[in-house]
Amino acid sequence: MDTAPATAELDSPADTHLDRIEPAHTPHEVPCPTCSGQTAALRLSDVYAIGRIEARFPSLAVEKEFAQSIGRAVTDGQTDRETFATVLSDPDNRYLARALCWVLTIRELETYIVLPRDPSDLDRLIEALRPRPSPGDLDVVIGTRGPLAAPAMCNGLVVPVVHFDQLYSFDRAELMGALPRSEGVGDDQFTAAAELVLDRILHIADNAGATDEHRALNYLAMRYSEIYRRTATQFEANFSLTGVDVRPSSLGGGRSIVDCIFSYTDRRTSFTEKYFVAVDVTERFPFLIGSLGPYYDRTSTY
C-alpha cells in the first residue's frame, strides 16, 4: 500500500497487473447479439464496480457434469463451498470453469454477468470464489459493459454482460489494515471512520459502477487513501460526514472530469466544511486530477 503523501494513489489490495491492460478507449457502438435480428446497435460503457463474484450453473447439463467431477475429487470433511473451490482449482476441470456463469452481485442483487477479456484471467474468477467466504469479501471489476445477456447464457438471468480487464479480490479488513493512518488518530478510531466512508460509497443508491459519478467514487474508495484520512481527521475535530456528492467539473474541456465532494458538519455549530478531489473518468481507467483540497460553493453577487 502506498505510504507516500496524500496526493499519491493507493496500490490495489491485490496485484493489478497493469502491464497487461489494453489501452483504454471511449465508449463505442457494436451490433446487438441479443436483439433478435434487429439492426439496432448498443453503446458500450465503462464499468468500475464493487460487489461479490458468484458462480452459477447455466444449464442442467453443466450442473450434472460438475457433480460427476465432485465424485472423482477428494473432498472428505470439506464444506460445500470448499468442495466447489477444490473442483475448480483442479487444472483438469478448467473446462468446467469456462462453462460456468459468473455473476457480480451488488448489495445482494444480480447486476452483471462477467467474462474475462483475456482468457488467462479465468483464474481471477476462480480465485474470487473463496473456500470460506466472509461478509467482508469484496471483488472489484473494471471493464466494459455490453448488451443484455441472452436468457440461455445463464439459466434465464438477463443482465448486462461485462468483459473485464481487471478483477481483484480482497476483504474489508485487508483494505482497512493497508490504509496509511492519520496523525493523532488512534487505530480503532481511524478504522471506524474508514469503514463509514467505504459504506457510504458502496450504499449510494443504484451504485452499479456504470455512471461517471459512481465510477469516480468507486475508484476513490479503492485507490485514494486521503478520503479516509481526511474523514478520520474531521471526526477527531468533532465533525460529522454529512454528504458525498459528485458534480461535473467546469474544467473538463474535451474530457469527462467530475468533482467528488465530501461535506463535514461541525457537531456543535452546524458549520459545514467541504473538500473535493477531481477525477478524470473519460476512459476505462479513472485517474486523479490534483489532490484533495477545500471546496467552495459558487455564490452569486448582485
Beta strands, then each sheet from edge to edge (+ up, - down):
strand 1: 29-31
strand 2: 41-43
strand 3: 45-56
strand 4: 101-106
strand 5: 109-116
strand 6: 137-148
strand 7: 160-171
strand 8: 239-248
strand 9: 257-266
strand 10: 272-280
strand 11: 287-294
sheet 1: 1+ 2-
sheet 2: 3+ 4- 5+ 7+ 6- 3+
sheet 3: 8+ 9- 10+ 11-
end
